[in-house]
Amino acid sequence: MSTLIRLEILRTLRNKRYLLFTILYPALLYVFFISAYSGGNVAGGIPAKSYFMVSMATFGAVGAVLTGSAQRISLERRSGWTRQLRLTALPGRAYTVGKIASCAVTTLPAILVVFAIGAIEGVSLSAAQWLGLGLALWLGSFVFAALGVALGYAAQPDAVQPMVMIVYMLMALFGGTWFPVGDSLKAFARFNPVYEYNQLATFVQPGHALDTAAVAFLAAFLALFVAAAAHLYRKDARRA
């Protein structure tokens, strides 16, 4: 399984589309948003530089694992690669875990690049806060890696890309990526994993602790998506 993970990581990092859409694109959006707010605050009094540093880091991380894993799986299904893997000694559970782990590793560049720009722009956090925030966002990305694997098997290869983009943009739109979620929508936003993902960063704000409810929701989403991915993988194996 370690060989599969290493190969998946190398494939991703060599992909120019990955570098453009999951690293450069969120970084450019971050610069655009903080320029539009002219260094002011967003709704709720949160500094725009801090708010969008987190939301663009999560936007890039979700994009890295969600679109990357689902689209790669669709290509592998079309080419017959997954069928070949099933003929080896690699069990289905190891394949699913390997996909999730390799995708999650590739989120680090997307997070770190936006963090670097935030630090240059004047976002001030302690070393412990930087480390804790980076670790929280990285661990949270495993949820979307599992969702990406599930989506990769949920539809026919030709339909995977539009389905992923619709899911991705809807979750971002109502998850606080582009603007803070209002009080009237928070009850519904709790069922959006992107909203919970963004909530992991609230502990760096003065007077706030780690949102344990967000952690619990994300853990539940992770279990649900892993179970769905494993089920859909086995279903695809029976159909092949």
Secondary structure, DSSP 8 states (H G I E B T S, - for coil): -HHHHHHHHHHHHT-HHHHIIIIIHHHHHHHHHHHHTTT-B-TTS-BHHHHHHHHHHHHHHHHHHHHHHHHHHHHHHHHTHHHHHHTSS--HHHHHHHHHHHHHHTHHHHHHHHHHHHHHTT----HHHHHHHHHHHHHHHHHHHHHHHHHHHHS-HHHHHHHHHHHHHHHHHTTTSSS---GGGHHHHTT-HHHHHHHGGGGGSTT----HHHHHHHHHHHHHHHHHHHHHHHHHHHH-
